[in-house]
Amino acid sequence: MGQLWPPLLLLLLWGWGAGAEQGTQPFSIRIEGDVTLGGLFPVHARGPAGVPCGEVKKEKGIHRMEAMLYALDQINADPQLLPNLTLGARILDTCSRDTYALEQSLTFVQALIQKDTSDVRCTDGRPPLFTRPERVVAVVGASASSVSIMVANVLRLFAIPQISYASTAPELSDNNRYDYFSRVVPPDSYQAQAMLDVVKALGWNYVSTLASEGNYGESGVEAFVQISREAGGVCIAQSMKIPREPRAGEFDKLIKRLMETPNARGIIIFANEDDIKRVLEAARRANLTGHFLWVGSDSWGSKISPILRQEEVAEGAVTILPKRASIDGFDQYFTSRSLENNRRNIWFAEFWEDDFKCKLTRPGTQPEEAARKCTGEERIGRDSTYEQEGKVQFVIDAVYTMAHALHSMHLDLCPGAPGLCERMDPVDGHTLLHYIRGVSFNGSAGTPVMFNENGDAPGRYDIFQYQLTNTTAPGYKAIGQWTEYLRLNIEEMQWSGGQQDIPSSVCSLPCGPGERKKMVKGVPCCWHCELCDGYQYQLDEFTCETCPFDMRPSPNRTACRPTPIVKLEWSSPWAVLPVCLAMGGILGTTFVVVTFVRHNDTPIVRASGRELSYVLLTGIFLIYAITFLMIAEPGVVVCAARRLFLGLGMALSYSALLTKTNRIYRIFEQGKKSVTPPRFISPTSQLAITFSLSAVQLVGALAWLGALPPHSVIDYEEQRVPNPEAARGVLKCDMSDLSLICCLGYSLVLMVTCTVYAVKARGVPETFNEAKPIGFTMYTTCIVWLAFVPIFFGTAQSAEKIYIQTLTLTVSMSLSASVSLGMLYVPKVYVIIFHPEQNVAKRKRSFKAAATALSASTRLSQKGGGRQNGADAAPAGK
C-alpha cells in the first residue's frame, strides 16, 4: 500500500491543481497568521449517492470547528504563549467521508508542491503572477478514524504533524505507518481494556461483539477480542459486523443471530450513532427489551440521539467516554455567536437555519413561503437547545498542544526573536513533531496533556449507565471511572425494570460443591457440570478423585472424612437373640452339671457315663460361651480366644458323642459275633479317645495362633455400599469366612461321623434308649448346620454381613448345643429330680431286661460293662 501512495498522490495532486487553477478550490475558513494550522472537521454529514456532503452536523461539526476558532482566539490573546506570534488557520470540511477528506486535505500540501510554470503566459505574453498559498505547519483533525488514516498517509509524505481530537482506532498507534500522527484522546486499545474490566467486574464471561464496518468499529472490536484472549476469563460467543450500506432487514437478522447464543446477553458494541439506534430498534421489534446488556464504546458515550425513543431497550446500558469536562469559556463564547459577529465561519448561516428552524434571505433566492424567516435576533441557548459537544475539550487541547510545541520550538530555535527567525521559516515538520511529543501541560479541563512514544494520550474514561427508574431524571449516570484500572460503583447500578441484581451473561453457571467442570472443546468459558459420584470428591474445579480406602467424601463432596468404625454392640438388636440363647444355655448346662454332681453316684448318672457326660457338658458350655466372644469388641485377646474356643467346644462335644456312639455300636456288634468284649471300652480309654480327637482341634488352633498371630482389623470393604453416607468400617478379627469354616470343619467332620454311627446303632434294642437320643440329636444338629451354611455364605455380599453372619453362627451353635443338652440330659435330670425311686431298682431291671433281650450281650455286659459302673451298655429302664 505504501508503494502505491506516491503515484496515487501525484495523480490526485495533478487533478486537484488543475481544478484549483480553474477556480474550483474547496470551501474553507481562512484566518491569517504568522503560522498557519490546518483543521479538518465533519461540518456536514455524508451525502446520498453522487452527492459528497449532506446536512449540517451541529454538534460534531460546528461545535468542534468553533472550538478550534475559540482556542486560536485564546492563544493569540495570551501574552505568555507564543508572544509576538499569531496563529492562523485553514479549516476544511470532510463531509464525514474519507475519500472526500483526502481530496480536501491536499489543500494543506499545495505550498510544498513545486509547479513548473515556464510554459504558462498571460494573454499579453507576460509570465503569470501566482498567489503563494499559505504553508500549513500542522493539522488538527480529523474526527473519524477512517478519515484520519486516509489523511495521515498523505501528511506523512510531506512531514506535516497531525493531532486528532476524536480518532481512537488502535491502528493509528502504529508509529511505523503513522509516525506523524498523534492524538489527545486515548486509543481504543485503552477503551477496550476498560470495557473488558467492566465486563469482568460484572461477573460476565460470555459476550458477543458488534461493530460498524470501518476502522473504528472493526479495530475496536479487534482490540477487545485480542485483549480478552490475552487476559483470559472472557469468551466471545459471536463477533458480527454491520455493513456500511445495510440492506433492509439487516438489523433484524443481526438480532436473530445474536439470539443463537442466548446466554451471551452482554453485547460489546463499537458502532456509529445511526447503527446503534437501528440495533436498538431491531431489538425492540423482536420483543427483546431487557434481554441484551449493552456495553457501548465512546461513540455511544452519553449521547441522547442513539437512544431517542428507544429508552426502554437501552435501559441498563453501560457506556464509556473519555474523561472530559464542559469548558465554561467555550459556552460563553459559543452562545454569544451571531450572524453579525461570526462571519468568519462560512457555514454558520447554515447552522443558524438548522438550529432555529428558520430560513435566511440570501441575494438571488426566494424564501419558501411555509418556512419561518430568520430575524437574526435569535440567540443560541435561549431560542434553541444547547449542550456542549463532548469532544470540544479535546479540540481545544489539540490546538493548545500545537501552540505549546511551537512555543518551545521558538524558545529553542529563535531565543529572543520577536517573530519567526530563519531557523523556523519554514517550520520543519520533523522538528515540530519532536516538540509535540514532548509537551506536558494541564489542558482546558485541568487534566494533564501528554503523549507516549506512539503519540497516544493516556487513557482516562468515565463509565456511565443509562437508567430510567429510581433516579431524579432518566438519563446517563456516572457509575465509575477508569485510569489504568477500574473503579466501579456496583451498588449504584440499575438494570431493566429497576432491578439491582446484576444480570448474568455467562455460558455456563458455576458448578456447585462436589461438581467438576467438563470443558466444552474450543470454548474455555463453557462447560458441563458433572457430579463427583460414588466415593469421589472434588480435588479442584476440573478433577474428581477417589477418597482413600479408609475415608469417604464429605456431604458436599469437597473433601474426604474418616469412615465411621462399627462393631457388633451388646445393645444391638442383632445381639439380643444370641445372648439370650447363650445365657439360657449356660444356665441350663450349669443346672445339669450341678444336678449330676449332686447325684454323681446314682444309677442313672452312672448309666449315662459320668466321665464322658462331664466332657460333653463342658463342650456344650464352651459352645454357649463362644457367643460372648463373638459379640465382644475385637482385640488381640478376644481374637485369640475366638480361634481357640470356636471349634474346641464343638470338638469336645462331638468327640464325646462320637466315642459314646462308637462304643455302643461296637459293644452290640461284638456281642452278635462273640462273647469277647471289644477293646478300649473302659472309661479311661473312652476319655483318652475323646481327648485325642479333641486334641487335633486344639493343636490345629495353636498352630494357627503361632503361624499367624491374631489381631483385629478394620474392614472398609464389607460395608462400602454405593451410598457413601452409609459406608462403615467394620472392626473385626482377622478371620475370613474360609478360615472360620476351616476352624469349624474338623468339628463338622466329627459331627457327620457321629451321625453315621448313630444311624448304624439304630438297631439297638429299645431298652437301650441312650443310642436313640444321640441319633435324634445328630439328625437335628445336621439339619441346623445344613441351614447354617447357605445363610452364612448367602449374606457374604450384604451390607449387614457382620451382623447376619455372627447371628447365624452363634444361633446355630447355641441351637446345636441346646439340642444335645435337651435330648441327652433333660430327661435324665427330670428323672433324677421328679422320680428318684426309679434309681433304686434300676440296676436289677436293667440286667433282667438285658438278659431277656440279648443273653450274649448280658454276659458281655457283665464282663466288660458291669464292672464299669454300668456304662452305656446297661439299659436305662423304662
Buried (B, 14 or more C-beta within 10 A) or exposed (E): EEEEEEEBBEEBBEEBBEBBEEEEEBEBBEBEBBBBBBBBBBBBBBBEEEEBBBEBBBBBBBBBBBBBBBBBEBBBEEEEBBEEBBBBBBBBBBBBBBEBBBBBBBBBBBBBBEEEEEEEEEEEEEEEEEEEBBBBBBBBBBBBBBBBBBBBBBBBBBBBBBBBBBBBBBBBBEBEBBBBBBBBBBBBBBBBBBBBBBBBBBEBBBBBBBBBBBBBBBBBBBBBBEBBEEEEEBBBBBBBBBEEEBEEEEBBEBBEEBBEBEBBBBBBBBBBBBBBBBBBBBBBEBEBBBBBBBBBBBBBBBBEEBBEEBBBBBBBBBBBBBBBBEBEEBBEBBBEBBBEEBEEBBBBBBBBBBBBEBBBEEEEEEBEEEEEEBEEEBEBEEBBEBEBBBBBBBBBBBBBBBBBBBBBBBEEBBEEBEBBEEBBEEBBBEBBBBBBBEBEEEBBBEBEBBBEEBBBBBBBBBBBBBBBEEEEEEBBBEBBBBBEEBEBEEEEBBBBEEEEEBBBBBBBEEBEEBBBBEEBEEBBBBBEBEBBEBBBBBBEEEEBBBBEEEBBBBEEBBBBEEBEEBBBEEEBEBBEBBBEBBBEBBEBBEBBBEBBEEBEEBBBBBBBBBBBBBBBBBBBBBBBBBBBBBBBEBBEEBBBBBBBBBBBBBBBBBBBBBBBBBBBBBBBBBBEEEBEBBEEBBBEBBBEBBBEBBEBBBEBBEEBBEEEEBEBBBBBEBBBEEEBEEBBBBBBBBBEEEBBEBBBBBBBBBBBBBBBBBBBBEEBBEBBBBBBBBBBBBBBBBEBBEEBEEBBEEBEEBBEBBBBBBBBBBBBBBBBBBBBBBBBBBBBBEBBEEEEEBBEEBBEBBBBBBBEBBEBBBBBBBEBBBEBBBBBBBBBBE
